Amino acid sequence: MRVTIADVAREAGVSKTTVSRVINTKGEVDGSTAARVREVIAQLGYVPSSGAVGLARGSSRTVGMLVPSLTWPWMGELLQGVVDTVEAADYGLLLFTCNRGAESVQRFTTQVTARAFDGLVVVEPENTLGHLTALHRDGLPIVLIDDRGHHPEFPSVVTTNHEGGASAARHLLAAGRSRPVVLTGPQHFGCVRDRLGGFRSVLPDVRVVEGDFTEVGGRLAMEELLARGVAFDSVFAHNDISAAGVLRALRAAGRRVPDDVAVVGFDDIPMAEHTEPPLTTVRQPTRRMGETAARMLLSHLGGTPVPDGPAVLPTELVVRHSAP
């Protein structure tokens, strides 16, 4: 049976007029009441009819953000950049994760259909690109924080992953390291291909091991290399978490860092300063990436055309004791 506006009003404990005002952002509705009504709309899966909506995008003064998970180590900084920018413009933020797979996507779709927000900042979750493309073509403003691949259809914010990989290789080469191992993330990620390509542009003769961006994955990959007697004098791990696993395995095997093996990570999450030894890494400007994506979206909602190409923010090599 189709959910009606009366069902929403009854569940939220308000009048149908109040529900209509929340949907159409017309009239004065208390903020907590409006939030409760939107939550009920999402729970019930209410889809306003075209006659009930009367709502043009850009009128809710709310921005959505879709991310794979909040457990990613750099997600807090990225989210803070979005929040700071959105709140400074007197907008609200609705945050969606895809922790529950298809169920999460369905819940998110309900909010899109109910016009709960005006535009969307996305860190692309797995298996959602087709869905997001359809929403974008249907008129939903989307800005992608591009970590997985190159999607020219979307306005996006990217970082210099290729140059970041090259800077890691140049640093190791200058330190006399000529037998590197590169521990990547999953190879289907665009950032992984770019970081590896940048590293190989400086040090083409490199042993590549595919990892999974986890501490356990980094530790197990390093333990396997050591057990096989592979000769190497340096490791470039594609994120700091896996680099921490590399450090742990090397320490357990009695290999000295950096005397025997130099280690470089990527991201510069807060943990990188506190590994043993502190980690040399390639810094991503994650908070600035969030700020830039939010500004692009808000400017677009205000009528400014989005740039033709992505906004590119630079990486920076941060030298610490693991690879001085």
N, C-alpha and C positions, 0 to 999 in steps of 0.2 A: 504493500500500500504506500502511496506517495506521502511523504512527510509534508505537512502544511505549516504555514506561519502560525496557525493556532496551536499546533503541537509544540513548536518552539516556545511560544509565549507561555504555555502551561508549564513546560519543563523548567523554564527560567524563572517562573513566578512573576512575569511582567505582562503588560498588555500587548495586544497585537500592534498597536500604534508604536509602542516603544521598540518592538522588534523591527518594524518598518523603518523607524528613524535610524536604528543602528545599521541596517542594511544599506540605507541610502545616505547615511551620514548627514541627515537633516534634523535640525532641532537640537535642543540641549538634552543630552543623556549623560548621566553620571558615568565617570570612567570605569568604575568597578562594575556597574550594571552593564555597560557596553561590552566589557570583557567577558562577563558571564554569558551574555547572549551569544557572542561569537563562539564561545566554548560549546554551548549547547548546539549551535548550528553545525559545528564540526562533529560532535558526538552523534547527532541524529542523521547526519548526511543530508541536511536540508539544502535544496538547490532552488534559489529564488527564480520565479518565472520572469520572463522579460517584462511583464507588466508590473511585477512587484519590485523589480530592481531599480529601474530608473537611475542607475549608478554608472557614472563615467569613471574610468580609471583615473587615479590621481586625486581622488577626493577623500580617501580614508586616512591619509597622512600616516600610513603604516607601511613599512618595508618588510618583506620576507627575506629570510636567509635559509638556504638549504645546504646542509653539510653531511658528509658520510657519518661522522661520529664526533663526539666531543672529547674522546680519549686521545686523539692524535696530539703529540706533544706540543706542536706549535699552534694548535687551534685556538688556545686562549688568547694569545697575542693578536692573531688575526681577527677574532671576534671582537676584541676590545677596540681595534681600529674601526670596525664597522659601527659598533655601538657609540663610540665617541662622536663620530661624524653624523650619524643619524639623529642622535639626541640633540646635538648642537643645532640642527635644522628643525627642531621641534617635531620630529617624526617618532613614531613608535617602531619597535622591532618584534616580529614574530619569528621564532627560531624553530626550524624543523630538522630532525636527523633521520637517517635511514637505518637505524639500528635494527629495525624489525622487517627489513626488506620490503616485500610487496605491501604489507599492511601499512608501513610508514608512508609509502608512496601514495596509497589510496587516501590516507588521512590528509596528506598534503594536497592532493587533488581536490578534495572536498573544500578546503580553504580557498584554493584558487577559484573554484566555481562559485563560491559564496562571496567572492570579491572582498576577502578579508584584508588584502594588501594591494598596494599599487604597482609594485615592481619587486624584483627578486635578485639577490646576490647569491651566487652558487659556487660552492666548491664541489665539483661534479661527483656525486656518488656513482658507484658501479651500476651499469645497466639502466641508466636514466636518460642518456643522451637523446634517444629518440623521443621520449616523452617531453623533455625540455624543449627540443626543437619544435615540436608541434605546438606547444604553448607559446613559444616565441613567435612563430608564424601566425598564430591566432591573435597576436597583439599584446602579449604580456611582456613588458620591458624586463630584460634579463641582462645582467653583467656577470661574466664568468671569471672566477679566479682560477687561472688555467694551470692545473698541476698534472693533468693526465694526457693531454694531447693538444693538437692545434685545431681549433674550431673557428674558422674565419667568419662564420655566419653570426657569431655572438660578439658583442663588445666584450673586451676582456682585459685583465691585468695579468701580466706575466713578469717573471724575473729572468735574469740572464744566466740560465742554467748552463748553456754551452760555455760561456766565458768563465763561469764558476768552476766547471770541470777543468778548463784550461789553466786557470790560476792555481789550482791544486797541483797539477802536473808540473807547471813551471817552478813552483816552490820546491817540490821534491827533487826535480832535476838539478836545481841550483844547489841543493844540499848533497848532491852526489849520489842520489838514489836512482838506480838504473834498472831494478828488477821489481816493478810494482805489481801488486794485485789490486784489481778494482772489484769491490763488492757492491753490486748494483741492487736496485729494487726490482720489482717485476718489470720485465722488458716491454710490456705493452703500454707502460706509462710514458708519455711524451717527455717528461722531465728526466727520466732515466736515460732515454736515448740521447737527449741533449747533453747531459752531464758526461756520459761515456764518450760521445763524439768530441766534446771539447777536450777531454783528457787525452784521447787518442790523437788529436791534432798536434799535441806537443810530444807525447810519448806513445808512439804507435805500437810498439812491441810490449804488450801488456797481457797478463793473464786475467780473464774475466770470469767471475763467479756470480751467478744470479742469486740474489737474496730476497728477503721479503720485508725489509724495513723494520724488523723486530730485533730486540736485544738477543733473544734466544737464537734467532736465525743467524745473526752475526757471530755469536759464540760457536755454534755448531759448524758453520762454514770454515771458520778459522781452525777449529779442532781437526776437521777433516784434512785441510791442507797440511797441517803440521804432522798428522799421522801418516800422510803419504810422502813426507819428506820433500815437499815442494820448496824450492829455494826462492826466497823473496826478501827484499829489504825494506818494503814499504807497503802500506795499504791505504787506498782511498775508498772509504765507505760512503755510500750515497745518502746516508742520513746519520745523525749523531747517535740515535738509539742503537743502530747496528754497529756503529763504531765503538760504543761502550761494550757491546758483546765481544768485539774483537780484542779490546784491551783486556777484558777479563780472561779470555782464553790464552792470550799471550803471557799474562802474568802467571796463570796456573801452570804453563809449560816452562816457566823459567826464562822466557825471552824478555830482554830489557827494552823498554820503550823510553826514549827513542834510540838508544845506543845500537840495539840489534835491529829493531823494526820501527820505522816512523809511521805514525797513523794520522790521517786527515779525515774529518767528517764533513757533513754538510747540514746546514740549517742554523747553527748557533742557538740552540734552545738553551734555557738557563742551566740545565744539567751539565752542559759542555764545560763550564768553568770548574765543575766539582768532580769530574772523573779523576782517576789516578793513573797517569798524570793528567793535568788539565788538557783539554782537547784542542788542537789546532783544527779549524773548521772554516767552511765557506758560509758566511752569514747571508741568510735571506732576510729582506726587510719586511717581515710578515705583518707587523702592525701597519706599516705604510701601505702594504698591499690591500689590507682591509679598508683603510681610510680612502685610498684611491678608488677602489671599486664602489664604495658607498657614494663618494662624490660624483662619480660618473653616472650612477643611477639617478641620484637626486637631480643632477643637472638635466638629464634626459626627461625626467618627470616634469621639470620646470620649462621644457620646451627647447632645450639646447640639443642640437643633433650630436649623436655620439661620434667619436673619432672613427676614421676609416680603418685604422690599424689598432693593434693592442697598445695599451700603456705599458711600457717596459721599464722596470725598476732594476737598478744594478745590484749585483752581489758584491761581497767584499771578503777577502781572505783575512781571517783573524788568527794570528800566530800565537800559539801557547806551547807548552812543554812537550806535547806528544810528537811534534815535528817542528823543532825550532829553526 
